[in-house]
């Protein structure tokens, strides 16, 4: 765990190192993934079954889960979990419904008609991790925006290691209205969604997080299909003053550390005494935390505490770090938030832990990682829509703007472009 102070002479060097820290998997899996993709592309279902048997230790009879099997397992989901999923779906749906954009259509001053229409993608694949990272919340966060956007066919793949199925994941699929579900995972699932097999019709876009093999597979099939992003290890940055309970902040930092040994938790504070209290609280919590092995490894290897003279100093620092999750645990957090340019999602005030956003706050929890918040946003309805623009000139309108098009065509050395306009002006 690093402790940095802006007053240190070598702070700039240490902070630059922290910013450039690459926490992604260092093992190159590109060759293995390329082979799997090529095999599935050629052998289809047979290849998917072979890889499922090898990696998940489960011999599939059918790739697709039957409606009766989905219902049977979903029914095993505890009632309180099902109720929580329904509340989460209601809140997530309400927030994403407000994102639906309006079409554009108008006639400009010279008589040209212009327009832009939003069109939903026709079919989308959702990858839901299995095993240790089997999260029903991810089903809601990926499926509901697609459904609200108007996607007609939503396909879900979820690995079932050793045949184990998480009832809450299937209950979440029921709540989200997803009925086409395949019990496959890994790079072979991405290949099946991108290229299709005898059992699976290919999709237009693939969304959802996964391990290094899934991430690399998404990278390699991009172009054949669209993807949301290449998800990296989770991260949280908390800006907090000494008016906070150190235990609260410690729990917030560990909430992301427990995701993955490569996750990162950073605290920025203007009080060194408070910083030490949070560090001590983390060490105490880790002694009894069920996920202490993962969370402890993350905190020791990638955790950081930055002490600033004034919280205003945190603004340029956090904009450089561009965190996936940003908590502002201070009075009047809106003042600081108005200066934030690079963050996936911002949580305002002392009573808004990031975990609320993970489950049922409303905004999406699929967020840009690895500093990609500098140029990317969280998953939304827009990720499942495309735009088509329209243009219509009548004779009079073409007469008014056509000569400028001819001039530009000739300047670029494209005479056929110019000719296509000039023949109409004659």
FENVENQUI-V45763 format. One record per backbone hydrogen bond with DSSP energy under -1.0 kcal/mol. NH is the residue of the N-H (numbers start at 1). CO is the residue of the C=O. Records with the same first field share a line. If there is no record, write none. Layout:
NH->CO ; CO
This chain:
2->303
4->305
6->307
8->5
11->8
14->10
15->11
16->12
17->13
18->14
19->15
20->16
33->29
34->30
35->31
36->32
37->33
38->34
39->35
40->36
41->37
42->38
43->39
44->40
46->43
48->44
49->45
50->46
51->47
52->48
53->49
54->50
55->51
56->52
65->181
70->66
71->67
72->68
73->69
74->70
75->71
76->73
77->74
82->78
83->79
84->80
85->81
86->82
87->83
88->84
89->85
90->86
91->87
92->88
93->89
94->90
95->91
96->92
97->93
99->96
100->97
104->116
106->114
108->112
111->108
113->392
114->106
115->390
116->104
117->388
119->386
121->384
124->153
125->205
126->155
127->207
128->157
133->130
140->136
141->137
142->138
143->139
144->140
147->143
148->144
149->145
151->146
153->122
155->124
156->180
157->126
158->182
162->56
163->160
164->161
170->166
171->167
172->168
173->169
174->170
175->171
176->172
178->173
182->156
183->63
184->182
190->186
191->187
192->188
193->189
194->190
195->191
196->192
197->200
203->193
204->123
206->226
207->125
215->211
216->212
217->213
218->214
219->215
220->216
221->217
223->225
224->221
225->221
226->204
228->206
236->264
237->325
238->266
239->327
240->268
241->329
244->241
249->245
250->246
251->247
252->248
253->249
254->250
255->251
257->253
258->254
259->256
263->260
264->234
266->236
267->304
268->238
269->306
275->271
276->272
277->273
278->274
279->275
280->276
281->277
282->278
283->279
284->280
285->281
286->282
288->285
289->285
292->289
295->291
296->292
297->293
298->294
299->295
300->296
301->297
302->298
303->299
304->265
305->2
306->267
307->4
308->269
313->310
314->311
315->312
318->314
319->315
320->316
321->317
322->318
326->345
327->237
328->347
329->239
330->328
335->332
337->333
338->334
339->336
340->337
344->323
345->324
347->326
349->328
356->353
358->354
359->355
360->356
361->356
367->365
372->369
374->371
375->372
376->372
379->366
383->380
384->381
385->382
386->119
388->117
390->115
392->113
398->394
399->395
400->396
401->397
402->398
405->401
406->402
407->403
408->404
409->405
410->406
411->407
412->408
413->410
414->409
418->414
419->415
420->416
422->418
423->419
425->421
426->422
